[in-house]
Each structure stands twice: as structure tokens, then as C-alpha cells.
Amino acid sequence: MKNFILSVLCFTTVLVYSQQGAISETTVTSSIQRKSELAQTSSVKNLPFKNIGPSIMSGRVVDFAVNPNNPIEFYVGYASGGVWYTNNNGTSFTPIMDNSPTQNVGCVAVNWQDGTIWVGTGEVNASRSSYAGIGLLKSEDKGKTWQIMGLTDSHHISSILINPSNPDEVVVGAVGHLYSTNEQRGVFKSTDGGKTWNKTLFINNETGIIEISVNPKNFNTMYATAWDKDRKAWNFEGSGPGSGVYKSTDAGSTWTKISTENSGLPIGKGMGRMGTAVVDDNTVYLIVDNQFHRAEEEKKEDSEMLTKDDFKTMDVATFLALDDKKLNQFLKMNGFQEKYRSENVKQMIRVGTVKPEDVAKYLENANSALFNTPVIGAEVYKSTDGGKTWHKTHDRFLDDLYYSYGYYFGKIHVDPSNANKIYIYGVPILKSSDGGKTFTSIDADNVHVDHHALWINPKMPGHLINGNDGGVNITYDDGKTWIKNNSPAVGQFYAVNVDHEKNYNVYGGLQDNGVWVGPSDYEANAGWLQNGKYPYHFLFGGDGMQVEIDNRNSNIVYTGFQFGNYYRLNRNGGEPVYIQPKHELGDSPYRFNWQTPILLSSHNQDILYLGGNKLMRSMNQGEDWTAISEDLTNGGKPGNVAFGTLTTISESPFQFGLLYTGSDDGLLHLSKDAGGQWAKISNNLPAGYWISRVIASSHKKERVYVTLNGYRQDDFTPLVFVSENYGVTWKDIRSNLPESPVNVIKEDPENEDLLYLGTDNGAYVSFNRGENWEVFSKELPNVAVHDLVIQPEAKDLVLGTHGRSIYVADINLLQKLNKSTMNEVVLSEIDSINFSPRWGSKWSTWGEIYEPKMKIQFYSPQSGKAVISIKSQEGKVLHQFTIEATEGINVVEYNFSISEKGIKVFKKSDIKIKEADNGIFYLPKGAYKLNILLNGKEATTDLKII
């Protein structure tokens, strides 16, 4: 299927109309076209990438499309991992979007009568990595080819409804841009299979449609829920007056707002995300994230426990009179540094160094408002008159369902065979058998939290397929027991790193799935289910973040979870040591980014850097910290998301203390004296962009690379720069890159001119330090690459993708290419091959014949016939074959066979060879030469069989 990746992208001109007039095409289609053209001409288009997993922890599921007549056949949409197909009840899956221009999915719909697949691209959950899509995709051949069917500026599509009686009639819900306003949002309808679209519902330019549900017995009756939200990098308003519920009785052609003042539903600014479930023409359920504040409850008297709020209005005399035991209990439970205990803090209060309110201030950060706001939260409503009036089904609050992030959830389902059986989910998944009066949890130990999709078998009550942040689960007993179906490698990595062991390991932190480590030569195999040992090992929980490994002892690992909660681990045993730097009492708390950067100094592996809003340094493996800078950001902004934080750190390998930092608000700083003085060096860079990576060159002391990322402004311009003078001046090296925000840049450790780049839609290489870029595509889908690292001894490029786990490519050949060699044929070195007498034989009576293979990689400056020869040390040809070589990297398989001519050469020598069971003579142990001749140019390397 992946052979189609360069050839099947069909770009159709789609005429789109709305009530406001024509919706103009954006740069989306032209950018896709440019990347496709780059892929076809790229000199590295044949360089293979290998997926090394992992899969066991999976990634975020957003939707299902299940065959109602054969529920072991279904499609799964992953937020940033594409769509996967199974016809054996999830025992195995096949990706069907690898040849499409994106892997970002919002919803999936299938016309099961003819197999046509629709995908609404762009995840709708509004998380920190909910990537924008490219509109609607349609496949009429089960995913072999895809057409873009318009709505390219909608970014995030929530719902696709296909009329079962007329598949040309399609209704679509579009959420619109995540971080900015736009017009292409609302409800769209097509009556010609997606060739043209009419916008039938539009609220305003910041309110989109988060879900459309249909009466299963009457396609004409639909309910659309509108969601008014405002997301910024520093603040997220998850509700607004534009939110509401709309009803259509003519299959989405016209709509009437039914969440009115007398409807019984909450209305206005506090209305958050909503979802509906339709039973019939009369009965419909609704779940809403109600962001209105709860009525203030009487404070519970608790003389035994102090709270943070107690200190906000406390005077000095009251503080000094506090019971020491009670105060110490509060200080210890809330993570105050050891030096802050009752006696010390009272003395500081007594002399006026700090005030009582500073004790509360010590615990407050940018996320306090997000996590401590007492909102009503999730509520379930029911209507029995077709949405005219509604009543809340339950008396009590549905606590511990959405917590503080209802924007991440918002769906409700009703069992088609029982109108009183409903399911809701957020962090847990709950069911009710009494129409929503009471609920019980159906979570299980092998079911991940954070649920986003559910399918209920209309013909078999209790058969559910559930999708969550940890993949797919199936139950046949209504949640008593679950099966886990996680064979796809769809991990959402934030960061990756490697150690320097001989057979090196790969480490990485994932979205909501912790931190893992596994072997770089991992190949997916179900054998671990038999021996009980999965090759990847779990290191830490939460949202897994950056990983640093001590290069003197790879058992010492630094990692942790979001907002700077880092630990030092010893994999040989011992408890994790918490190492987050703490501010001083009386100072403002440090601000830590969701992905807080850490860095072990290459000059001394006891020295660790960590970036909050200041740069912190520890000289003793995180035991003690010193802030070696003032605030290196613009100071933060009012909001409920940490902002004004450092995002990237780099130290020059040429000089200890030659340091660079970058921030989320666009500031780049340099210190040449280990933090003694700092200079801002971002004045000549585009202002206000998230600095995704700064890299001090390992080839030239004055050189530094930086990438900026506009994802959080819905700006997809690639921003890549280099400076040859410590950031005094900058050169733009984005060159021919297609539109896509850039996450990471790295230098090759051996080849000064070789650069690698990861964007939100793929990976690139430059052989001339950014003068132009070549795209990787072989076995690598169009997926977000969050991080990359080069393992120098193995000469491997390791990509950490946010949606398709980890990929590895051999870059031995790339490292040999530069301006002087790229006019010649260049042959990659070949590792020694272990000989086996079983080549060409069966390992057992019932097994397959084992046929060895090796891959020959070579670079050709032009296309032509390449003659590949395997020769003896004396130059006698033992095997020879010809291939059609393409310009750039070529990869050829060779099976160690000997030609008739080669057999005669061996028969004349004292070396014995024998025919294998498959009739092939194989090379015996020995030293050989591998030669390539192409258009008069040739290259030779050693081939050793040991």
C-alpha cells in the first residue's frame, strides 16, 4: 500500500458555497502538492525507515466506524495516528491512511453498502497537541487512494453523517480553527457526494459544531451542538455564549436553536462542550460541560487541617499563634522545602522577611485557576418531546468525571435496545441503567483513562467498543471485563533519546502514557504474550516528558511528567528521587512549561540544567539547584495555562557554560559565562513565536540553529534560522520547506553540512546546511515528528513521532554525502554478516525456508543502469546483477547467492560450497568486495561473512 504514497494524492477542485458566499481555498492544498512533488524528486525518497514500536500503550482514539452487520470489522481513528482497519475483531490492524497527506483524524464514517470511507481530518478534542487537518478525505477503494473533498480551512471536523438511503447526501460538522477565528466552521451539507457544499448553520467565527447526532430511525432528524471556545497558549476559555443546541428536521438543510431560555438547559457564557444521543423522534439525551460556578457552599469546619486559603487573609499575630505541629503538617503535605518548617517560617514572619499570604502564594501557579475553579461540571439532560423541554436526570454533581478539563470530553451514548441505558465518559467511563439518575463506573485495570469514543452493538446489549488515550478496549459483558486491542504502533511521543550501549536503547515520553525504554532493534512480535515480558519497559507515569541518560552509567535516568515534575531514577533499584527546583518563600513561584526542558551537560554528567521561567542548574545530579538567570521570558500572562516559560536549552560542546535558552513567548537568550550574564539574541527573529528548539553547533563554536513554531497561532509557516556569530545576525534557512510548523532541528555529529528537521507533518534532511531540504517518505507516513536524535555509534537517526511511535533509519550513507562526494557513486559501509549453515533450509519440518537478505545502500548522482558485483579478494566475480538506479539514495536487496560463474570459481579453489535445500549456493565465510559501476563511476566496499 505504501507504494502509493507519492502517486495517489488526488487534488480535486471543490467549489464550496456558503450563506456568506464562496469560501476561498487556503494554502493547504498547495502545500500538500509541494510536499508531494518534493517526495517524488527527493534524493532520500528510497531511504527506508523502520518502525520500532512501541504499541502496548497505544495512543488517543477519537472515533470508530463499525460494520453493524459484522462487528468484528471496523475502522479506528487515532487523533494523530491515522485510521486503521480490522476484520478480525481487533486481533490485528492495518493502516489505511499511510498514503494520505495527513494522519490527523477527527472523525470517521463508512457507507457499508459500497465501502466508501470518509475521514474528517483534524482532532476536535482541543488538547495541547490536537493537530489541524486538511478538510475532508474520501476513499472509494478502501484507502488505496484518497481525494480531498473540500473544507480545507475548517482545520477540525467533528462529525460526518451519511444518508443510508442516499450516500450522496452527507452532513458534516466543522469545529473550525483551534487558536484563531475563521469562517469555515458550522454545519455543511452536500447532495452530490462531496463535490459541492452548502453551509447550513453558522453561529459566529469562533463557534463551531462539536457534534451532530442523528435519529437512527429517521435521517431527517438531527441535533447539532455548537461550542464557543477561545484557546490561547496562555489561557483556555472552554465555554461561551455562542454554545448551544440546534435541531434539524430536514436532514441538516435548516436548523432551529432549541437551547432557549425556557428550554430547561443552561444557556449563556457558561455553556461548554456538549454531545447528544438520540433514541427516537421524542427522546434525546444531552451531556454538557457546565462552566457556570457552583453555588458557594458553607465551609466545612476542620480544626485539624490548615488549607492554602487560610493564609490569604491571616494576620501576623494569628500566624505566630499557630500550633507548630499543625503548621508543620501543612508545610510537609504541600511540598515546601525542608528548610521551611514551623520554627524557620515563623521567624521569617516575625522579622518581616515574608508575610502570611506568601505561604499561600508559594503554592499558586498559572494552573491554579484551571484546576481549582469550582464549576458545576458535567451534567446530563433528557428530553421526551423532541428537544422542546429538558430536565436534568440526576440530583448530585457528577464529580470526578471531567475534573477541570471538560473541553477534552463531551459525548453521551444510548443503547439502541434500551432507552434507559446510557453511557458517559471523561476520565472514567460510566453507565446508567435508569436513564441517568444514577451511574456506576465500568473502568478496569486494563482500560486506560480519558475516554473519547464508544460504539454499542445494536444487536447485542453489553457488547461495547471503547476508545481512550490508551487505545482500544472491547467488552461483551457491559464492562465487567475488557479485552485490550493494542497492536498498532500509534504512540504519541513528546520526546526521545538514546543511550550509548552497544545494542543501544531508545527512551521516550508520551502523551498521557508515561515514559518508556526499549531496544532499538525491536520488531513487533506477539511472543511476549507467551513469555510475559514486553520488550519496552515502563519507567514513569503521567504525561511522559524529556529524558536524559547519564552517559557514564545508563541506569541513571532523569525524566518525569508535565509541568517540571522531574525525578532521578536508578534502574538498578532504589526509589525515584524528586528533583524539581523550588523557589524561595516570598518569591513568585517558578513557571514550568507542560514540556519542561532538561539537559545534562556534555562536559560533566553530574551537571543538570532545567528550565522554568529562569534557568536552573544543579552541580550534583539534581540534589540542589541554583537559578543562574533572571526571568528569561516576557514575564508570563494572566491565564489558566503556564506561559512565559523556557522551552529549550542548549550548551555548546566547545565550552562549558556557553548556554542558549528559548521560551514559549519568543525570547532567545545567550550566556557565555555559565549564567553570569545573559544577552537577548532574538530581536532579529520573528516576534512572539514559540521557540521549539535551539541547538549549539558541534562543528563551529559561533554557530547556532533555532526553530520557531506557530502552531499555537494557527500559523503553519516553517521557521528555521542559523547564526554564525552567536545570534548577532540570523539567516533564514527554511528554503523550500512546505507549510508546517517546525518542532526540532539537529546537526549530524559527523557531517557538518548535514541537518535533520522534524515538523508537524514529516521529517526532512538538508545536505547543504539548509540551502534546500529533502523529504523522507519511505515507510514514513505524513505524521508529526516531535523529536529526533542521532545515535552516533550505530549511525542511526531516531524519530519520535506524535502518533506513530518511533522510527529508525540507517544514516551511514547520508553522512558520506557532501558537495564534493555528491557527484560520485557513494556506497554505504556494510556490517559484518554472521554466516549460518541453515541458509536456504528449513528450521523445522513445518517451517518456511530461511532465506537471508542484506540491504545494499548506495548514492547515485544520476539515474542509469547500475552493475552490482560481488567479488573475491582477488577480483574474481562471484555474483553480478543489474538494476535501474534512480538519482539519489538506492536500496537493493542481496541474498548472498553465488552465480554459475561464481560456483566455478569456488570449485577451482580449496573452499567447499554446497547447494542449499532451496537450490541456491550461498557465499561461505570469508572476505569479499562489493562493487557498483554506474555510468562510468564506481564504488567499492568490504563485505565480510564471519
Buried (B, 14 or more C-beta within 10 A) or exposed (E): BEEBBBEBBEEEEBEBEBEEEEBEBBBBBEBBBBBBBBBEEBBBBBBBBBBBBBBBBBBBBBBBBBBEEEBEBBBBBBBBBBBBBBBEBBEBBBBBBBBBBBBBBBBBBBBBEEEBBBBBBBBBBBBBBBBBBBBBBBBBEBBEBBBBBBBBBBBBBBBBBBBEEEBEBBBBBBBBBBBBEBBBBBBBBBBEBBBBBBBBBBBBBBBBBBBBBBBBEEBBBBBBBBBBBBBBBBBBBBBBBBBBBBBBBEBBBBBEBBBBEEBBBBBBBBBBBBBBBBBBBBBBBBBBBBBBEEEEEEEEEEEEEBEBEBBEEBEEEEBEEBEEEBBBBBBEEBEBBEEBBBEBBBEBBEEEEBBBEBBBBBEBBBBEBBEEEEBBBBBBBBBBEBBBBBEBBBEEBBEEBBBBBBBBBBBBBBBBEEBBBBBBBBBBBBBBBEBBEBBEEBBBEEBBBBBBBBBBBBEEBBBBBBBBBBBBBBBBEBBEEBBBBBBBBBBBBBBBBBBBBEEBBBBBBBBBBBBBBBBBBBEBEEEEEEEEEBBBBBBBEBBBBBBBBBEEEBEBBBBBBBBBBBBBBBBEEEEBBEBBBBBBBEEBBBBBBBBBBBBBBBBEBBBBBBBBBBBBBBBEBBEEBEBBBEBBBBEBBEBBBBBBBBBBBBBBBBBBBBBBBBBBBBBBBBBBEBBEEBEEBBEEBBEBBBBBBBBBBBBEBBBBBBBBBBBBBBBBBBBBBBBBEBBEEBEEBBBBBBBBBBBBBBBBBBBBBBBBBBBBBBBBBBBBBBEEBBBBBBBBBBBBBBBBBBBBEBBBBBBBBBBBBBBBBBBBBBBBBBEEBBEBBBBBBBEEBEBEEEBBBEEEEEEEBBBBEBEBBBBBBEBBEBBBBBBBEEEBBBBBEEBEBBBBBBBBEBBBBBBEEBBEBBEEEEEEBEEBEBEBBBBBEBEBBBBBBBBEBBBBBEBEBE
